[in-house]
Amino acid sequence: MDNFAKIREFVVENFLFGDGEALKYDTSFMEEGIIDSTGILELVFFIEETFGFSVEDDELIPENMDSLQNIARFIDRKQKLNSAKGA
């Protein structure tokens, strides 16, 4: 399962209660009322546990966390950065 699929599954199961039919790649979580501030913390914990890196406070911005697309891009950037550091 790729990063996008893992994130989508988590959001659908935990915030949409299994009904992810209307959830698009670029659906804004905040604008659509899908995830509130407490939900963002749950999402961050999931990301950290699943992908093995920390999300810094300054990374908690809509450009990183407000849609499946934004989160997938954020995770890809973090993984590439961590790989570069480890190489």
N, C-alpha and C positions, 0 to 999 in steps of 0.2 A: 504494500500500500504506500503510495507516495505521500509527500508532506501535505499537499492540498487535500487529499482524500481523508487523511487523519484529522485534519483541522475541521473539515466539513462534518465528518461523523461526530466529532465532539460537540460542535455547535448545535447540530440537529438534535442529538440525543439529550443534551443538557439544557438547552435554551428554547428549543422549538418542540420538545417532547415527541420527537420522531417524525414530525411533519415538516420536512424540508423542501417540499415541492416548490415553494416560491423563492427559496434562497438561491440567488444567482451569485456568480463569481464576484461581482462588484457591488452587491447589496450592502449599503451602509448599516452597520449594526446599530449605531446611535440614532440615525434618522428614522429607521424603521422600528425602533424600540425593542430590538432583539436582545441586546445586552446592555445592562446598566453598569454603573461604576463598580458595584460588587461583582458582577459577572465578569468584568474585565480582569479582576484579581483572580478569579477561578480560571479564566482562560490563560493568564500568564503562568499560573502554577502548572497547568497542563502542558504548556509549551516548554517550560523549564524541565519538567519531569520527562517528557516524551523525547525532546530533542537534545537534552544534556547541556544546556548552557543557561546562563543567567540573563534575565531581561533587566536592564538598568532603568532607573527611574526616568532618566531623560529620553528613554526609548518608548515610553508609554504615551505616544502621540497618535492621533488619528491616521497619520500617514503609515504607521506600522500596525495598527490594531483595529481599524474600523471596517474591515471587510475581509472575506476569505482571500481575495487577491492581495491585499496589503500584507496580511499575515504571512502568506506563502512567500512573497518577495522578501519580507523581513527575515524569515527563517533561512531562506537561501543565502542572503547576505551574511547573516551571522555564521552559518555553517562554513561558507567560503573564507570568512575572516578567521575563524577558529582553525580551519585547515591550513591556512597560510601561516598562522602563528606556530602551528605544530610541525611544519615542514622545515 
